[in-house]
Amino acid sequence: MANLRANKIVSTTGSNAITGSVFFDGNDDLVVPDSDDFHLNGNYTIECFINRSLAPASEVDFISKWGGSDKSFLLYINSSGKFGYAVSNDGTNVTNYGAGNTVIGAHEWHHLAVTNDGTTVRIFVNGILEQSGATVTMFNSTRNLVIGAETSQGSYDLQGFISNLRIIKGTALYTSNFIPPTSKLKNLPGTVLLCCQDNESVTTEATGKTIT
């Protein structure tokens, strides 16, 4: 894994400079220690930019507190190349909100977001609402947060880049179609994770958390 500069990220408004990204080689990942900050009951936002190195072939899990009977939430790209989101309410049973319509192809930047607003979970690709469903109470997993893979055994590892990963607790930033961010994401009130945006350090994190 290496930290590389993401010079251009394409959104609905054109090419936009985003300062930094982290490259995942399909073997290594980033780990953030478990915290109640990641127990995302109530409103929340999870978002990032992603650029895959390989065309869709198998599932890719890229943000997770997930595995065994200690599941919490999982962001993934399925074998058809479409973005999906899953949550467990008891650590074992899974509510899968399905996948969107847009194929997350290789060598393309996409902005992906999940929000929970009251009783509705929404999935967005490049600012377009692609799926929604009823909120379930999220299990408070004790697993670490893993970026670039699925928590339990490092399976379904990402090959590609993640830029500007942000988790906000207490606010659903997006509830309908929107124009994706065009500049470096900020440490807004309620932000509990903000990383993968420094062009010199893989492990820089804006809220003071340790990343290994």
Disulfide bonds with the S-S distance in Angstrom:
none
